[in-house]
Amino acid sequence: METSGDMNNKKEIEKIVSQLNCPRALKCYQTRQEQFAKAKQIGEAVCQLKCLEITPLECPFAQFSADARSYVCTCLVRIYIAGKMSATKQ
């Protein structure tokens, strides 16, 4: 059973998805959530997600960060979901 919070999150994700131009048609979002855009939050900043994909160059939202010495995820959908998931763990 979906709660009002779940419905609000779903609506917010749908809003972000509708505004996002992904050449992969958000393939990662269409799969199960545990497979969705493998990324790990860097520090306390939700907007900094380390990309854990094996082939990050296949995703237009993976950008190399010299500071992090790895690829970071800039996908707004993934950042939103990571923020919500980290908020529920606190």
Secondary structure, 3 states (H helix, E strand, C coil): CCCHHHHHHHHHHHHHHHHCCCCCCCHHHHCCHHHCCCEEECCCCCCCEEECCCCHHHCCCEEEECCCCEEEECCHHHHHHHHHHHHHHC
